[in-house]
Amino acid sequence: MNYFRRMHPLLSIGFLAISMWVPLLASANAAIFPERHWCAAEPEVSHWSAEALKQADDVARSMGTDAYLVVHHGIIVHQFGQISKPMNVYSARKSVLSVLYGIAVDRQAVNLNTTLAELGIDDKSKLTDTERAATLSQLLQARSGVYHPAAYETAEMKEMRPLRGSHVAGSFWYYNNWDFNVLGAIYQKLTHRDVFTALNDDLAQPLQFEDFDKARDTEFVFEDASQYPAYVMQLSARDMARLGLLMVHEGKWRDRQIVSRQWVTESTSSYSNTSSGAGYGYLWWVELNGWHFGQKFPGPVFSARGNYGQYLIVDPQRDLIIVHRFNASLMSRLFSKGPTNGQFNVLLKQILASAPKDFR
């Protein structure tokens, strides 16, 4: 596999030389970040098992994976499929918004104790005073208690939505697109920039996304159910990995603190135990007792997740990022609903089994 085919040959040689120093730099706790392009290391350099990764590729093919990517100590140690192709991230968009909220909180543009009433939030079916008492922090935790219909809901979400007024704010967790979509509108109201402008200016540019085009890869999706649209975005696997690397390093990118360490910790702490066997933070899924996707991790781990197998897994203790993508275009959805959770768990287990013996 030619990892460097898009790079100038001399740059490729330089990047490979840098990658050969990865074990030494990692042992010295030196952080490695990509420049305009990622560095990549062959298995003989990274010490990941080429044979085991080949088996992981076979698993990926069997389940219809379009791309997956493994980044260890800031270096691509394995790639499969179309890692440069922007694809709809579906609900992983919410974790991106969490980072943007953190930046806004750091800038004191947002106060998480602000209520919907104070913000003047209502919807097509008027909210009650009890519903409007929900705070921004409760929306970020999916604990608002507002069960108004929302745009971009799946059939399952509609079916599982609790009755209006059945739970007061803060008392119950429900994966609620109304919360998530309203957060996008509130973000724009408080910061005077829409989510996509902030994504471009505060993340894509400083992290040097390689494949993102704001005009092409973003879209507000409106539906009759609610006045608040979903903020749909397309990102490539390798650009999602940059977001993961930012989170691995507690919000720092090289010498710049993009989002505060405090926010990274707060947003990836669990406030709810969900029915899926994971915890939930501020729009991030969080491990429970070290377990995530059916695998036991040695320390804290969290993930962004979207429908049809869109996953970004962040393991800060081992400086490890795993991205999985399924290109769920309308045509592809006619033939496949994407990998199941069980299938992805098998793939993740095989990827982790490919790691070096002294994996850390």
N, C-alpha and C positions, 0 to 999 in steps of 0.2 A: 504494500500500500504506500502510495506517495503522499506523505503528509504535507509536503511543501510545494506542491505543484503550482500554487497561486503566488509563490514568493520568488523574488529574484534569487538565483542560485547562490550568490555570495551571502545573501542574508540567511538563506537556509543553512549554510554551513555554520554561520555564526550562531544561529539559534540552536543547532544541534550541539555545538560546543558548550553553549550555556547549559543546555539540558543535562550534559554529562556531569555538571557540578551540582545537580539537584540534591543528591543524598547528603553531600557535605554541607550545602547551604541549609537544608532542612534541619540537620543536626545542630546547627548553630542558631536555630530559630529565626533565620532570615526569611522574610516574606518575599515571594516571587510573584510578580504581576505581568500579564501580557502587555506588550506595546500595541502597535496598530494591528499586529497579527499575533496569534497564540504561538508559543513555542511548543514543540512536540518531541517526545522521546520514544525511540523504538524499545521493545521489550528488554533487549540486552542492556539498555541503559537504565530504564525505569525499574527493572527487576520484577515487573508484572509478568505473569505467565502467558506467553503467546498461545500455547495450546489451549489453556483454559479460556482465554478470551475468544479464541476461535469457536469453542463450544458455546460461549455466550452469544456470539454472532449467529450461530445456528438456531439458538432459542429465539433470538430476535426475529429472524426471518420467518420462523414457524408461526409467530404470533402477529405478523404484519407490521412490525416496527418500521417506521420510516427513518428514524435517526436515534442514536444514543451516543453519549459522550461521557468520558471519565477523565476528570481533572484531579491530579494528586500533587500537592505542593506547588500549585500554580502552573503546572505543565500538563498538556494533554498526553495521557498515557494510552488512550485508546479512543478511536472514533469509528462509528458505523453509520453508513447512509448519508443522508443529505443534511449535514450539520450546519450548512450555510443558508439553508432555505427558510425564510420567514414563514411560520405557520401560526394559525390561530392558537393562542395559549389557553383559551376558554377561561375557566375560573382561576387559573394561575395569575390572571390579571389582578386579582384581589391582593395577592402578596406584593405585587409591584406597587399597588396603591398604598399598602402599609408602609413601605419604605418612603414614599413621597410624603405621607402624613408625618412620619418621623422627622423629615427634613423641615416640614412646616412647623412642627412643634418646637424643634430646635431654634427656629427663627422667631418664635413667639407669635406666629401668625394664627395659631390654633390652640385653643384651650379645651382639653378633652372633657372637662366637667360641664361644658356648655350643653344646654338642653335643646331639643327640637323646637320647643316653644320659643326659646330665646332667639333661635335662628329663623323663626318664621316659617318652619317647614310644615306643609300640608300636602294633600294629594287629591286625586280625583274623587275618591270616597273619603270625606272629611275625617281627619284624625280626631280622636277623643283627647280630652285634657290629660287623661292617664297615659295615653300613648305618647303624647307630646312632651311628657316628663322624661323620656329616655335621653341619655347623654351620648355624646360622641364616643366615649370609651365603651359604652354598652353596644353601640352599633359596630365598632371594631371587633368586639368579642362575639358578635352575632347573638346578643342577648337583649335586644331592644324591646321585645314584646309587641312589636308592630307587625301584624300579619296581613298587611295590605297586598293585593296582587302586584306582581312586579314583572318588568321586562326581562327577557332572556332566561326565563325559568324552564327547567325540564319538566316533563310530564310527572316525574316522580316528586319533584319539589312541590308542584301544585297539589299533588295528592296528599303529601305529608304535611302541608302547611297547617298549623294549628288554627283554631277559630279565633276571630278577632276578639280581643279582650280576655282570652283564656289564661294569659300569664302577664304579670306586671313586669316592667323593665328590670332587668338584672336577675330575674328568678329562674330563667329557663333558656337553654341553648337550643337554637334551631338554625340550620344553615339557610340563611335568609337573603335571597337576592334583593329584597327591598332594602335591607340594611346596606348592602354593598353598593347598590346603585345610588342611593341617596348620599352615601359618603362621597361619591364622585361629584355630585352636585354641590354638596357642602364645601368640598375642597375648593371648587372654583369660586364659590361665594366668598370664602374667607381669604383666599390667596390672590384672587383676581387673575388666575390663570387656569385653563382647563387641564385635565389630567394629562392629555397628550403633549401639550406644550411643556409641562413639568417633566414628563418622562423624557422628552428630547433634551431639555436644557439641564436637568439635574442628575440624570442618569446616563442617557445614551452618549452625550458629549464627553463628560469627564471620564466615563469608563471606556470610551472609544469603541462603542458598538460597531461591528463591522458590516452588518447587513440591514440595519434599521433605516427605513425611510418613513418619516412621519406622515407625509401625504398619502403614501401607498398603504401603510401598515396599521392605520388606526381608523376607527369608525364608531360613531355613536349610533346605537341601535335603539330606536323608539318603538314602543308597542302601545296599543290602546289601554292596556291594563293599568298603566301608571304614567305620570307626567315625567318620571325620571328615567333617562335612557341607561342602557348598559354601555360601558366604555370598552369596546372590543379592540384587542391589539394582536398583532402578529409579530413574533420574535423568532429568531433562529435559535438552534440549540446552543451554538457557541456564544451568542449574546446573552442567553439566559444564564450560561455558566459564569459570565462576568458578574451578573447580579449575585450569584451564589458565592463567588470569591469575595465580593464586598462584604457579604454577611459572615463568611468564615473569619474575616479579619476585623470583625466587630465594627463595621461601618467605615473602615479606613481604606483608602485606595492610594497606595504609595505613601506620600507625605501629607495627604489631604484627608481630613475627617469629613466624609460626605454626609453621613448621618451619625448621630451620637452613639457611643457605646451603650449608654443607658437605654436608648430606644431599642437597639438590637436585643438587649437582654429582656426588656419589658415586653416587646412585641412577640418574642419567641418563648415566653413563659406560658404555661397552660393555665387557662381560667375555667375550662370545662372539660369533662370527659365525654367524648362523643360516642354515638352508637357504632362508629366504624372502628373503635378500639384505639383511637388516637386522641390526644388532647388538642385544644384549640386556643391559640393566642390572639393576637391582633391580626387576623386574616392570614395567619400561618398555621399549618398543622404541626403538632408537636408530639414527640415520642412520649410514651408512658412507661416508666421504669426501664428505659433503654430500648424498648421494643418499637419498631417502626417498619411498616410493610412486612410484617412477619419475621423480621431479622433482629437480632440482638446487637445493639451498638454499645461501645464501651463508655460513651458519654452522651451529653445532650446532642440531639439531632432534630432537625425540623425540615419541613418541605412545603413547597407550593404545589398545588394540584389542580388540574383541569380535566374536564370531561374528555373522553376518548384517549386517555393515557398520556396526558401532558404532566410531566413530573420534573421537579427540581428538588433534589435531595441535598441537604447541606449538613456535613459532619465536621464541625469546627475542630474537635479534638484531634482528628486525623488529617485535617486540612484536605478534605475530600469532597468533591462535588460530582454528582451523577445527574445527568439530564436525559430524559426519555421523551421522544416525540412520535406522535401519530398524526399524519396530515389528514385531518377530518374535513376534507372538502365535501361539497354536496354529492359529487359523483362517488367518492370513496365510501361515503356513509350508506350508499345504496347497496354496497357489497359487504361492508364490515362495520361493526359498532366499535371497533378498536379493541386493543388488548383488554382482557379482564384483569381485575385486581390480582387474582390468583396467578395468572400468567406472568404478570409483571413481578410478583414476588419470586417466582422461579428464576426469572432473568436476573433480578437483583442478587439473589443468592449465588448465582453462577459468577456474576461480576465480582462480588466480594471474595469468592473463592479463588479468584485470579490474582489477588493481591500478593505482594511479597510476604515471605514468612515472618519478617519482623515488622509487619504492617503497623504503622502508627500515624 
